């Protein structure tokens, strides 16, 4: 099971700014639609490995990126892959 930090933003401007800032810092965030489990004013969020959460949060705050919330998201990627394909 993988554990991620999902960072939500108030608007798309900050989501895109976060992506630029993190990529410049050598991080490779994954921009995804906000999962159903969470809510946000913006439709996009940033997903990073949980162990990078504190470092990523500091980078964003230092670069004046306005975060909404940071969620812990546990996801079983293997189970998700199996759900998508059913052979009959």
PDB file of N, CA, C and O in Angstrom:
ATOM      1  N   UNK A   1       0.841  -1.178   0.000  1.00  0.00           N
ATOM      2  CA  UNK A   1       0.000   0.000   0.000  1.00  0.00           C
ATOM      3  C   UNK A   1       0.882   1.237   0.000  1.00  0.00           C
ATOM      4  O   UNK A   1       1.842   1.331   0.765  1.00  0.00           O
ATOM      5  N   UNK A   2       0.550   2.173  -0.858  1.00  0.00           N
ATOM      6  CA  UNK A   2       1.296   3.424  -0.958  1.00  0.00           C
ATOM      7  C   UNK A   2       0.614   4.494  -0.114  1.00  0.00           C
ATOM      8  O   UNK A   2      -0.610   4.512   0.016  1.00  0.00           O
ATOM      9  N   UNK A   3       1.418   5.381   0.454  1.00  0.00           N
ATOM     10  CA  UNK A   3       0.890   6.481   1.254  1.00  0.00           C
ATOM     11  C   UNK A   3       1.374   7.783   0.635  1.00  0.00           C
ATOM     12  O   UNK A   3       2.565   7.969   0.384  1.00  0.00           O
ATOM     13  N   UNK A   4       0.418   8.683   0.393  1.00  0.00           N
ATOM     14  CA  UNK A   4       0.725   9.945  -0.270  1.00  0.00           C
ATOM     15  C   UNK A   4       0.272  11.125   0.577  1.00  0.00           C
ATOM     16  O   UNK A   4      -0.612  11.001   1.425  1.00  0.00           O
ATOM     17  N   UNK A   5       0.897  12.272   0.331  1.00  0.00           N
ATOM     18  CA  UNK A   5       0.403  13.545   0.841  1.00  0.00           C
ATOM     19  C   UNK A   5      -0.317  14.190  -0.330  1.00  0.00           C
ATOM     20  O   UNK A   5       0.274  14.408  -1.388  1.00  0.00           O
ATOM     21  N   UNK A   6      -1.591  14.493  -0.141  1.00  0.00           N
ATOM     22  CA  UNK A   6      -2.379  15.152  -1.171  1.00  0.00           C
ATOM     23  C   UNK A   6      -2.608  16.585  -0.707  1.00  0.00           C
ATOM     24  O   UNK A   6      -3.225  16.829   0.330  1.00  0.00           O
ATOM     25  N   UNK A   7      -2.101  17.521  -1.490  1.00  0.00           N
ATOM     26  CA  UNK A   7      -2.150  18.931  -1.124  1.00  0.00           C
ATOM     27  C   UNK A   7      -3.199  19.622  -1.985  1.00  0.00           C
ATOM     28  O   UNK A   7      -3.110  19.611  -3.213  1.00  0.00           O
ATOM     29  N   UNK A   8      -4.189  20.219  -1.337  1.00  0.00           N
ATOM     30  CA  UNK A   8      -5.234  20.929  -2.065  1.00  0.00           C
ATOM     31  C   UNK A   8      -4.989  22.435  -1.985  1.00  0.00           C
ATOM     32  O   UNK A   8      -4.287  22.923  -1.099  1.00  0.00           O
ATOM     33  N   UNK A   9      -5.585  23.152  -2.932  1.00  0.00           N
ATOM     34  CA  UNK A   9      -5.385  24.595  -3.060  1.00  0.00           C
ATOM     35  C   UNK A   9      -6.733  25.289  -3.217  1.00  0.00           C
ATOM     36  O   UNK A   9      -7.727  24.659  -3.578  1.00  0.00           O
ATOM     37  N   UNK A  10      -6.758  26.590  -2.945  1.00  0.00           N
ATOM     38  CA  UNK A  10      -7.990  27.365  -3.072  1.00  0.00           C
ATOM     39  C   UNK A  10      -8.376  27.595  -4.528  1.00  0.00           C
ATOM     40  O   UNK A  10      -9.558  27.725  -4.845  1.00  0.00           O
ATOM     41  N   UNK A  11      -7.379  27.644  -5.417  1.00  0.00           N
ATOM     42  CA  UNK A  11      -7.686  27.878  -6.827  1.00  0.00           C
ATOM     43  C   UNK A  11      -6.599  27.281  -7.728  1.00  0.00           C
ATOM     44  O   UNK A  11      -5.536  26.871  -7.263  1.00  0.00           O
ATOM     45  N   UNK A  12      -6.894  27.248  -9.011  1.00  0.00           N
ATOM     46  CA  UNK A  12      -5.995  26.641  -9.991  1.00  0.00           C
ATOM     47  C   UNK A  12      -4.667  27.387 -10.079  1.00  0.00           C
ATOM     48  O   UNK A  12      -3.628  26.770 -10.317  1.00  0.00           O
ATOM     49  N   UNK A  13      -4.686  28.694  -9.893  1.00  0.00           N
ATOM     50  CA  UNK A  13      -3.448  29.485  -9.930  1.00  0.00           C
ATOM     51  C   UNK A  13      -2.405  28.922  -8.961  1.00  0.00           C
ATOM     52  O   UNK A  13      -1.247  28.732  -9.332  1.00  0.00           O
ATOM     53  N   UNK A  14      -2.820  28.655  -7.720  1.00  0.00           N
ATOM     54  CA  UNK A  14      -1.873  28.142  -6.733  1.00  0.00           C
ATOM     55  C   UNK A  14      -1.479  26.692  -7.013  1.00  0.00           C
ATOM     56  O   UNK A  14      -0.357  26.291  -6.704  1.00  0.00           O
ATOM     57  N   UNK A  15      -2.379  25.907  -7.590  1.00  0.00           N
ATOM     58  CA  UNK A  15      -2.035  24.526  -7.947  1.00  0.00           C
ATOM     59  C   UNK A  15      -0.938  24.518  -9.011  1.00  0.00           C
ATOM     60  O   UNK A  15       0.019  23.749  -8.910  1.00  0.00           O
ATOM     61  N   UNK A  16      -1.072  25.361 -10.020  1.00  0.00           N
ATOM     62  CA  UNK A  16      -0.056  25.427 -11.082  1.00  0.00           C
ATOM     63  C   UNK A  16       1.248  26.040 -10.575  1.00  0.00           C
ATOM     64  O   UNK A  16       2.333  25.617 -10.975  1.00  0.00           O
ATOM     65  N   UNK A  17       1.142  27.032  -9.697  1.00  0.00           N
ATOM     66  CA  UNK A  17       2.345  27.627  -9.106  1.00  0.00           C
ATOM     67  C   UNK A  17       3.089  26.589  -8.269  1.00  0.00           C
ATOM     68  O   UNK A  17       4.319  26.530  -8.301  1.00  0.00           O
ATOM     69  N   UNK A  18       2.354  25.777  -7.525  1.00  0.00           N
ATOM     70  CA  UNK A  18       2.973  24.730  -6.713  1.00  0.00           C
ATOM     71  C   UNK A  18       3.743  23.752  -7.595  1.00  0.00           C
ATOM     72  O   UNK A  18       4.862  23.362  -7.262  1.00  0.00           O
ATOM     73  N   UNK A  19       3.153  23.359  -8.704  1.00  0.00           N
ATOM     74  CA  UNK A  19       3.818  22.433  -9.630  1.00  0.00           C
ATOM     75  C   UNK A  19       5.138  23.028 -10.128  1.00  0.00           C
ATOM     76  O   UNK A  19       6.167  22.353 -10.123  1.00  0.00           O
ATOM     77  N   UNK A  20       5.103  24.300 -10.561  1.00  0.00           N
ATOM     78  CA  UNK A  20       6.318  24.967 -11.054  1.00  0.00           C
ATOM     79  C   UNK A  20       7.390  25.055  -9.969  1.00  0.00           C
ATOM     80  O   UNK A  20       8.556  24.740 -10.209  1.00  0.00           O
ATOM     81  N   UNK A  21       6.983  25.487  -8.774  1.00  0.00           N
ATOM     82  CA  UNK A  21       7.928  25.671  -7.660  1.00  0.00           C
ATOM     83  C   UNK A  21       8.561  24.334  -7.277  1.00  0.00           C
ATOM     84  O   UNK A  21       9.774  24.260  -7.082  1.00  0.00           O
ATOM     85  N   UNK A  22       7.766  23.295  -7.169  1.00  0.00           N
ATOM     86  CA  UNK A  22       8.301  21.993  -6.764  1.00  0.00           C
ATOM     87  C   UNK A  22       9.211  21.395  -7.830  1.00  0.00           C
ATOM     88  O   UNK A  22      10.241  20.805  -7.501  1.00  0.00           O
ATOM     89  N   UNK A  23       8.846  21.539  -9.100  1.00  0.00           N
ATOM     90  CA  UNK A  23       9.707  21.026 -10.164  1.00  0.00           C
ATOM     91  C   UNK A  23      11.046  21.758 -10.179  1.00  0.00           C
ATOM     92  O   UNK A  23      12.088  21.147 -10.417  1.00  0.00           O
ATOM     93  N   UNK A  24      11.019  23.072  -9.925  1.00  0.00           N
ATOM     94  CA  UNK A  24      12.253  23.860  -9.856  1.00  0.00           C
ATOM     95  C   UNK A  24      13.141  23.393  -8.697  1.00  0.00           C
ATOM     96  O   UNK A  24      14.366  23.491  -8.768  1.00  0.00           O
ATOM     97  N   UNK A  25      12.513  22.885  -7.631  1.00  0.00           N
ATOM     98  CA  UNK A  25      13.243  22.408  -6.451  1.00  0.00           C
ATOM     99  C   UNK A  25      13.683  20.960  -6.583  1.00  0.00           C
ATOM    100  O   UNK A  25      14.259  20.399  -5.650  1.00  0.00           O
ATOM    101  N   UNK A  26      13.417  20.348  -7.742  1.00  0.00           N
ATOM    102  CA  UNK A  26      13.845  18.969  -7.959  1.00  0.00           C
ATOM    103  C   UNK A  26      12.822  17.922  -7.559  1.00  0.00           C
ATOM    104  O   UNK A  26      13.094  16.725  -7.656  1.00  0.00           O
ATOM    105  N   UNK A  27      11.662  18.346  -7.116  1.00  0.00           N
ATOM    106  CA  UNK A  27      10.590  17.409  -6.769  1.00  0.00           C
ATOM    107  C   UNK A  27       9.737  17.178  -8.014  1.00  0.00           C
ATOM    108  O   UNK A  27       9.622  18.054  -8.871  1.00  0.00           O
ATOM    109  N   UNK A  28       9.148  16.001  -8.102  1.00  0.00           N
ATOM    110  CA  UNK A  28       8.304  15.688  -9.247  1.00  0.00           C
ATOM    111  C   UNK A  28       6.883  15.392  -8.756  1.00  0.00           C
ATOM    112  O   UNK A  28       6.498  14.231  -8.621  1.00  0.00           O
ATOM    113  N   UNK A  29       6.105  16.454  -8.488  1.00  0.00           N
ATOM    114  CA  UNK A  29       4.746  16.238  -7.995  1.00  0.00           C
ATOM    115  C   UNK A  29       3.856  15.694  -9.099  1.00  0.00           C
ATOM    116  O   UNK A  29       4.078  15.962 -10.280  1.00  0.00           O
ATOM    117  N   UNK A  30       2.864  14.941  -8.710  1.00  0.00           N
ATOM    118  CA  UNK A  30       1.874  14.468  -9.667  1.00  0.00           C
ATOM    119  C   UNK A  30       0.620  15.319  -9.460  1.00  0.00           C
ATOM    120  O   UNK A  30       0.055  15.355  -8.367  1.00  0.00           O
ATOM    121  N   UNK A  31       0.203  15.990 -10.507  1.00  0.00           N
ATOM    122  CA  UNK A  31      -1.007  16.799 -10.440  1.00  0.00           C
ATOM    123  C   UNK A  31      -2.176  15.903 -10.847  1.00  0.00           C
ATOM    124  O   UNK A  31      -2.184  15.324 -11.933  1.00  0.00           O
ATOM    125  N   UNK A  32      -3.157  15.802  -9.956  1.00  0.00           N
ATOM    126  CA  UNK A  32      -4.290  14.909 -10.192  1.00  0.00           C
ATOM    127  C   UNK A  32      -5.593  15.638  -9.858  1.00  0.00           C
ATOM    128  O   UNK A  32      -5.573  16.638  -9.141  1.00  0.00           O
ATOM    129  N   UNK A  33      -6.731  15.142 -10.374  1.00  0.00           N
ATOM    130  CA  UNK A  33      -8.010  15.689  -9.907  1.00  0.00           C
ATOM    131  C   UNK A  33      -8.163  15.389  -8.417  1.00  0.00           C
ATOM    132  O   UNK A  33      -7.673  14.370  -7.932  1.00  0.00           O
ATOM    133  N   UNK A  34      -8.834  16.267  -7.705  1.00  0.00           N
ATOM    134  CA  UNK A  34      -9.024  16.063  -6.267  1.00  0.00           C
ATOM    135  C   UNK A  34      -9.819  14.771  -6.058  1.00  0.00           C
ATOM    136  O   UNK A  34     -10.906  14.622  -6.616  1.00  0.00           O
ATOM    137  N   UNK A  35      -9.289  13.836  -5.262  1.00  0.00           N
ATOM    138  CA  UNK A  35     -10.004  12.572  -5.007  1.00  0.00           C
ATOM    139  C   UNK A  35     -11.369  12.809  -4.363  1.00  0.00           C
ATOM    140  O   UNK A  35     -11.574  13.804  -3.668  1.00  0.00           O
ATOM    141  N   UNK A  36     -12.286  11.896  -4.599  1.00  0.00           N
ATOM    142  CA  UNK A  36     -13.641  11.994  -4.047  1.00  0.00           C
ATOM    143  C   UNK A  36     -13.649  12.114  -2.533  1.00  0.00           C
ATOM    144  O   UNK A  36     -14.542  12.733  -1.954  1.00  0.00           O
ATOM    145  N   UNK A  37     -12.643  11.516  -1.893  1.00  0.00           N
ATOM    146  CA  UNK A  37     -12.601  11.514  -0.427  1.00  0.00           C
ATOM    147  C   UNK A  37     -12.376  12.910   0.165  1.00  0.00           C
ATOM    148  O   UNK A  37     -12.666  13.149   1.338  1.00  0.00           O
ATOM    149  N   UNK A  38     -11.854  13.830  -0.661  1.00  0.00           N
ATOM    150  CA  UNK A  38     -11.515  15.173  -0.196  1.00  0.00           C
ATOM    151  C   UNK A  38     -12.369  16.183  -0.944  1.00  0.00           C
ATOM    152  O   UNK A  38     -12.949  15.875  -1.986  1.00  0.00           O
ATOM    153  N   UNK A  39     -12.439  17.382  -0.407  1.00  0.00           N
ATOM    154  CA  UNK A  39     -13.120  18.453  -1.130  1.00  0.00           C
ATOM    155  C   UNK A  39     -12.179  19.647  -1.197  1.00  0.00           C
ATOM    156  O   UNK A  39     -11.298  19.809  -0.353  1.00  0.00           O
ATOM    157  N   UNK A  40     -12.377  20.476  -2.206  1.00  0.00           N
ATOM    158  CA  UNK A  40     -11.529  21.639  -2.387  1.00  0.00           C
ATOM    159  C   UNK A  40     -12.236  22.621  -3.314  1.00  0.00           C
ATOM    160  O   UNK A  40     -13.135  22.243  -4.065  1.00  0.00           O
ATOM    161  N   UNK A  41     -11.833  23.856  -3.255  1.00  0.00           N
ATOM    162  CA  UNK A  41     -12.382  24.847  -4.179  1.00  0.00           C
ATOM    163  C   UNK A  41     -11.776  24.692  -5.566  1.00  0.00           C
ATOM    164  O   UNK A  41     -12.333  25.178  -6.550  1.00  0.00           O
ATOM    165  N   UNK A  42     -10.654  24.027  -5.642  1.00  0.00           N
ATOM    166  CA  UNK A  42      -9.949  23.831  -6.903  1.00  0.00           C
ATOM    167  C   UNK A  42     -10.087  22.366  -7.306  1.00  0.00           C
ATOM    168  O   UNK A  42     -10.124  21.488  -6.444  1.00  0.00           O
ATOM    169  N   UNK A  43     -10.163  22.096  -8.597  1.00  0.00           N
ATOM    170  CA  UNK A  43     -10.331  20.727  -9.068  1.00  0.00           C
ATOM    171  C   UNK A  43      -9.046  19.937  -9.129  1.00  0.00           C
ATOM    172  O   UNK A  43      -9.087  18.726  -9.347  1.00  0.00           O
ATOM    173  N   UNK A  44      -7.887  20.588  -8.942  1.00  0.00           N
ATOM    174  CA  UNK A  44      -6.605  19.899  -9.031  1.00  0.00           C
ATOM    175  C   UNK A  44      -5.893  19.918  -7.684  1.00  0.00           C
ATOM    176  O   UNK A  44      -6.050  20.839  -6.882  1.00  0.00           O
ATOM    177  N   UNK A  45      -5.111  18.875  -7.466  1.00  0.00           N
ATOM    178  CA  UNK A  45      -4.295  18.819  -6.257  1.00  0.00           C
ATOM    179  C   UNK A  45      -2.938  18.237  -6.618  1.00  0.00           C
ATOM    180  O   UNK A  45      -2.724  17.760  -7.733  1.00  0.00           O
ATOM    181  N   UNK A  46      -2.049  18.283  -5.677  1.00  0.00           N
ATOM    182  CA  UNK A  46      -0.678  17.824  -5.858  1.00  0.00           C
ATOM    183  C   UNK A  46      -0.484  16.581  -4.992  1.00  0.00           C
ATOM    184  O   UNK A  46      -0.804  16.590  -3.803  1.00  0.00           O
ATOM    185  N   UNK A  47       0.039  15.517  -5.593  1.00  0.00           N
ATOM    186  CA  UNK A  47       0.264  14.268  -4.860  1.00  0.00           C
ATOM    187  C   UNK A  47       1.760  13.992  -4.804  1.00  0.00           C
ATOM    188  O   UNK A  47       2.430  13.953  -5.836  1.00  0.00           O
ATOM    189  N   UNK A  48       2.277  13.802  -3.601  1.00  0.00           N
ATOM    190  CA  UNK A  48       3.694  13.478  -3.400  1.00  0.00           C
ATOM    191  C   UNK A  48       3.786  12.339  -2.384  1.00  0.00           C
ATOM    192  O   UNK A  48       2.850  12.130  -1.612  1.00  0.00           O
ATOM    193  N   UNK A  49       4.885  11.610  -2.370  1.00  0.00           N
ATOM    194  CA  UNK A  49       5.047  10.564  -1.354  1.00  0.00           C
ATOM    195  C   UNK A  49       4.966  11.166   0.057  1.00  0.00           C
ATOM    196  O   UNK A  49       5.472  12.261   0.303  1.00  0.00           O
ATOM    197  N   UNK A  50       4.329  10.443   0.969  1.00  0.00           N
ATOM    198  CA  UNK A  50       4.119  10.933   2.335  1.00  0.00           C
ATOM    199  C   UNK A  50       5.428  11.328   3.007  1.00  0.00           C
ATOM    200  O   UNK A  50       5.470  12.311   3.748  1.00  0.00           O
ATOM    201  N   UNK A  51       6.492  10.577   2.759  1.00  0.00           N
ATOM    202  CA  UNK A  51       7.757  10.882   3.427  1.00  0.00           C
ATOM    203  C   UNK A  51       8.365  12.220   2.979  1.00  0.00           C
ATOM    204  O   UNK A  51       9.289  12.714   3.624  1.00  0.00           O
ATOM    205  N   UNK A  52       7.864  12.812   1.889  1.00  0.00           N
ATOM    206  CA  UNK A  52       8.349  14.112   1.422  1.00  0.00           C
ATOM    207  C   UNK A  52       7.451  15.263   1.878  1.00  0.00           C
ATOM    208  O   UNK A  52       7.715  16.417   1.539  1.00  0.00           O
ATOM    209  N   UNK A  53       6.405  14.970   2.633  1.00  0.00           N
ATOM    210  CA  UNK A  53       5.394  15.957   3.011  1.00  0.00           C
ATOM    211  C   UNK A  53       5.981  17.212   3.656  1.00  0.00           C
ATOM    212  O   UNK A  53       5.702  18.323   3.206  1.00  0.00           O
ATOM    213  N   UNK A  54       6.778  17.049   4.689  1.00  0.00           N
ATOM    214  CA  UNK A  54       7.301  18.212   5.413  1.00  0.00           C
ATOM    215  C   UNK A  54       8.206  19.066   4.544  1.00  0.00           C
ATOM    216  O   UNK A  54       8.138  20.295   4.583  1.00  0.00           O
ATOM    217  N   UNK A  55       9.050  18.415   3.763  1.00  0.00           N
ATOM    218  CA  UNK A  55       9.959  19.149   2.877  1.00  0.00           C
ATOM    219  C   UNK A  55       9.178  19.918   1.808  1.00  0.00           C
ATOM    220  O   UNK A  55       9.467  21.082   1.530  1.00  0.00           O
ATOM    221  N   UNK A  56       8.191  19.255   1.217  1.00  0.00           N
ATOM    222  CA  UNK A  56       7.367  19.891   0.181  1.00  0.00           C
ATOM    223  C   UNK A  56       6.573  21.051   0.772  1.00  0.00           C
ATOM    224  O   UNK A  56       6.488  22.117   0.161  1.00  0.00           O
ATOM    225  N   UNK A  57       5.998  20.857   1.937  1.00  0.00           N
ATOM    226  CA  UNK A  57       5.242  21.928   2.593  1.00  0.00           C
ATOM    227  C   UNK A  57       6.123  23.147   2.837  1.00  0.00           C
ATOM    228  O   UNK A  57       5.699  24.277   2.595  1.00  0.00           O
ATOM    229  N   UNK A  58       7.335  22.927   3.310  1.00  0.00           N
ATOM    230  CA  UNK A  58       8.267  24.040   3.557  1.00  0.00           C
ATOM    231  C   UNK A  58       8.601  24.772   2.263  1.00  0.00           C
ATOM    232  O   UNK A  58       8.621  26.002   2.235  1.00  0.00           O
ATOM    233  N   UNK A  59       8.862  24.027   1.195  1.00  0.00           N
ATOM    234  CA  UNK A  59       9.174  24.643  -0.104  1.00  0.00           C
ATOM    235  C   UNK A  59       8.016  25.521  -0.557  1.00  0.00           C
ATOM    236  O   UNK A  59       8.230  26.646  -1.008  1.00  0.00           O
ATOM    237  N   UNK A  60       6.798  25.020  -0.443  1.00  0.00           N
ATOM    238  CA  UNK A  60       5.634  25.774  -0.896  1.00  0.00           C
ATOM    239  C   UNK A  60       5.422  27.034  -0.048  1.00  0.00           C
ATOM    240  O   UNK A  60       5.147  28.105  -0.589  1.00  0.00           O
ATOM    241  N   UNK A  61       5.548  26.911   1.253  1.00  0.00           N
ATOM    242  CA  UNK A  61       5.364  28.067   2.141  1.00  0.00           C
ATOM    243  C   UNK A  61       6.436  29.116   1.884  1.00  0.00           C
ATOM    244  O   UNK A  61       6.139  30.309   1.828  1.00  0.00           O
ATOM    245  N   UNK A  62       7.690  28.675   1.727  1.00  0.00           N
ATOM    246  CA  UNK A  62       8.790  29.604   1.454  1.00  0.00           C
ATOM    247  C   UNK A  62       8.598  30.355   0.137  1.00  0.00           C
ATOM    248  O   UNK A  62       9.126  31.454  -0.036  1.00  0.00           O
ATOM    249  N   UNK A  63       7.846  29.765  -0.785  1.00  0.00           N
ATOM    250  CA  UNK A  63       7.619  30.389  -2.095  1.00  0.00           C
ATOM    251  C   UNK A  63       6.225  31.011  -2.219  1.00  0.00           C
ATOM    252  O   UNK A  63       5.729  31.219  -3.326  1.00  0.00           O
ATOM    253  N   UNK A  64       5.606  31.301  -1.089  1.00  0.00           N
ATOM    254  CA  UNK A  64       4.311  31.965  -1.016  1.00  0.00           C
ATOM    255  C   UNK A  64       3.214  31.264  -1.840  1.00  0.00           C
ATOM    256  O   UNK A  64       2.411  31.921  -2.502  1.00  0.00           O
ATOM    257  N   UNK A  65       3.195  29.940  -1.790  1.00  0.00           N
ATOM    258  CA  UNK A  65       2.115  29.179  -2.418  1.00  0.00           C
ATOM    259  C   UNK A  65       1.068  28.925  -1.340  1.00  0.00           C
ATOM    260  O   UNK A  65       1.356  28.293  -0.323  1.00  0.00           O
ATOM    261  N   UNK A  66      -0.137  29.416  -1.563  1.00  0.00           N
ATOM    262  CA  UNK A  66      -1.212  29.329  -0.583  1.00  0.00           C
ATOM    263  C   UNK A  66      -1.855  27.941  -0.628  1.00  0.00           C
ATOM    264  O   UNK A  66      -2.578  27.620  -1.571  1.00  0.00           O
ATOM    265  N   UNK A  67      -1.588  27.115   0.397  1.00  0.00           N
ATOM    266  CA  UNK A  67      -2.158  25.773   0.487  1.00  0.00           C
ATOM    267  C   UNK A  67      -3.544  25.841   1.114  1.00  0.00           C
ATOM    268  O   UNK A  67      -3.836  26.736   1.907  1.00  0.00           O
ATOM    269  N   UNK A  68      -4.387  24.892   0.753  1.00  0.00           N
ATOM    270  CA  UNK A  68      -5.673  24.754   1.419  1.00  0.00           C
ATOM    271  C   UNK A  68      -5.494  23.774   2.579  1.00  0.00           C
ATOM    272  O   UNK A  68      -5.575  24.161   3.745  1.00  0.00           O
ATOM    273  N   UNK A  69      -5.248  22.487   2.246  1.00  0.00           N
ATOM    274  CA  UNK A  69      -5.036  21.457   3.268  1.00  0.00           C
ATOM    275  C   UNK A  69      -4.083  20.397   2.736  1.00  0.00           C
ATOM    276  O   UNK A  69      -3.857  20.289   1.531  1.00  0.00           O
ATOM    277  N   UNK A  70      -3.527  19.611   3.666  1.00  0.00           N
ATOM    278  CA  UNK A  70      -2.715  18.456   3.298  1.00  0.00           C
ATOM    279  C   UNK A  70      -3.376  17.230   3.920  1.00  0.00           C
ATOM    280  O   UNK A  70      -3.597  17.166   5.130  1.00  0.00           O
ATOM    281  N   UNK A  71      -3.683  16.264   3.068  1.00  0.00           N
ATOM    282  CA  UNK A  71      -4.346  15.038   3.503  1.00  0.00           C
ATOM    283  C   UNK A  71      -3.385  13.858   3.403  1.00  0.00           C
ATOM    284  O   UNK A  71      -2.497  13.837   2.550  1.00  0.00           O
ATOM    285  N   UNK A  72      -3.570  12.892   4.269  1.00  0.00           N
ATOM    286  CA  UNK A  72      -2.856  11.617   4.171  1.00  0.00           C
ATOM    287  C   UNK A  72      -3.773  10.674   3.395  1.00  0.00           C
ATOM    288  O   UNK A  72      -4.926  10.469   3.774  1.00  0.00           O
ATOM    289  N   UNK A  73      -3.251  10.100   2.300  1.00  0.00           N
ATOM    290  CA  UNK A  73      -4.057   9.249   1.429  1.00  0.00           C
ATOM    291  C   UNK A  73      -3.362   7.907   1.288  1.00  0.00           C
ATOM    292  O   UNK A  73      -2.277   7.819   0.712  1.00  0.00           O
ATOM    293  N   UNK A  74      -3.980   6.873   1.808  1.00  0.00           N
ATOM    294  CA  UNK A  74      -3.455   5.515   1.679  1.00  0.00           C
ATOM    295  C   UNK A  74      -4.177   4.859   0.524  1.00  0.00           C
ATOM    296  O   UNK A  74      -5.406   4.796   0.494  1.00  0.00           O
ATOM    297  N   UNK A  75      -3.400   4.373  -0.424  1.00  0.00           N
ATOM    298  CA  UNK A  75      -3.998   3.845  -1.642  1.00  0.00           C
ATOM    299  C   UNK A  75      -3.311   2.541  -2.024  1.00  0.00           C
ATOM    300  O   UNK A  75      -2.083   2.454  -2.048  1.00  0.00           O
ATOM    301  N   UNK A  76      -4.117   1.535  -2.320  1.00  0.00           N
ATOM    302  CA  UNK A  76      -3.604   0.237  -2.754  1.00  0.00           C
ATOM    303  C   UNK A  76      -3.581   0.240  -4.281  1.00  0.00           C
ATOM    304  O   UNK A  76      -4.572  -0.106  -4.923  1.00  0.00           O
ATOM    305  N   UNK A  77      -2.449   0.630  -4.853  1.00  0.00           N
ATOM    306  CA  UNK A  77      -2.330   0.764  -6.305  1.00  0.00           C
ATOM    307  C   UNK A  77      -2.560  -0.558  -7.030  1.00  0.00           C
ATOM    308  O   UNK A  77      -3.143  -0.568  -8.114  1.00  0.00           O
ATOM    309  N   UNK A  78      -2.116  -1.664  -6.461  1.00  0.00           N
ATOM    310  CA  UNK A  78      -2.301  -2.967  -7.106  1.00  0.00           C
ATOM    311  C   UNK A  78      -3.773  -3.343  -7.189  1.00  0.00           C
ATOM    312  O   UNK A  78      -4.224  -3.863  -8.210  1.00  0.00           O
ATOM    313  N   UNK A  79      -4.516  -3.089  -6.137  1.00  0.00           N
ATOM    314  CA  UNK A  79      -5.948  -3.387  -6.138  1.00  0.00           C
ATOM    315  C   UNK A  79      -6.677  -2.517  -7.160  1.00  0.00           C
ATOM    316  O   UNK A  79      -7.606  -2.976  -7.824  1.00  0.00           O
ATOM    317  N   UNK A  80      -6.250  -1.251  -7.285  1.00  0.00           N
ATOM    318  CA  UNK A  80      -6.860  -0.344  -8.263  1.00  0.00           C
ATOM    319  C   UNK A  80      -6.640  -0.851  -9.682  1.00  0.00           C
ATOM    320  O   UNK A  80      -7.551  -0.800 -10.509  1.00  0.00           O
ATOM    321  N   UNK A  81      -5.450  -1.335  -9.965  1.00  0.00           N
ATOM    322  CA  UNK A  81      -5.158  -1.867 -11.303  1.00  0.00           C
ATOM    323  C   UNK A  81      -6.043  -3.070 -11.613  1.00  0.00           C
ATOM    324  O   UNK A  81      -6.548  -3.202 -12.728  1.00  0.00           O
ATOM    325  N   UNK A  82      -6.230  -3.940 -10.634  1.00  0.00           N
ATOM    326  CA  UNK A  82      -7.039  -5.141 -10.837  1.00  0.00           C
ATOM    327  C   UNK A  82      -8.504  -4.814 -11.058  1.00  0.00           C
ATOM    328  O   UNK A  82      -9.185  -5.523 -11.798  1.00  0.00           O
ATOM    329  N   UNK A  83      -9.007  -3.752 -10.429  1.00  0.00           N
ATOM    330  CA  UNK A  83     -10.409  -3.361 -10.573  1.00  0.00           C
ATOM    331  C   UNK A  83     -10.738  -2.910 -11.991  1.00  0.00           C
ATOM    332  O   UNK A  83     -11.863  -3.088 -12.458  1.00  0.00           O
ATOM    333  N   UNK A  84      -9.765  -2.332 -12.669  1.00  0.00           N
ATOM    334  CA  UNK A  84     -10.021  -1.735 -13.970  1.00  0.00           C
ATOM    335  C   UNK A  84     -10.203  -2.780 -15.077  1.00  0.00           C
ATOM    336  O   UNK A  84     -10.808  -2.480 -16.107  1.00  0.00           O
ATOM    337  N   UNK A  85      -9.703  -3.969 -14.887  1.00  0.00           N
ATOM    338  CA  UNK A  85      -9.797  -4.990 -15.925  1.00  0.00           C
ATOM    339  C   UNK A  85     -10.476  -6.232 -15.370  1.00  0.00           C
ATOM    340  O   UNK A  85     -10.019  -6.830 -14.396  1.00  0.00           O
ATOM    341  N   UNK A  86     -11.565  -6.602 -16.004  1.00  0.00           N
ATOM    342  CA  UNK A  86     -12.246  -7.835 -15.613  1.00  0.00           C
ATOM    343  C   UNK A  86     -12.381  -8.717 -16.839  1.00  0.00           C
ATOM    344  O   UNK A  86     -12.909  -8.296 -17.869  1.00  0.00           O
ATOM    345  N   UNK A  87     -11.912  -9.911 -16.721  1.00  0.00           N
ATOM    346  CA  UNK A  87     -12.024 -10.855 -17.822  1.00  0.00           C
ATOM    347  C   UNK A  87     -13.175 -11.797 -17.530  1.00  0.00           C
ATOM    348  O   UNK A  87     -13.303 -12.318 -16.422  1.00  0.00           O
ATOM    349  N   UNK A  88     -14.004 -12.009 -18.527  1.00  0.00           N
ATOM    350  CA  UNK A  88     -15.189 -12.867 -18.354  1.00  0.00           C
ATOM    351  C   UNK A  88     -15.052 -14.080 -19.240  1.00  0.00           C
ATOM    352  O   UNK A  88     -15.936 -14.937 -19.255  1.00  0.00           O
TER     353      UNK A  88
END
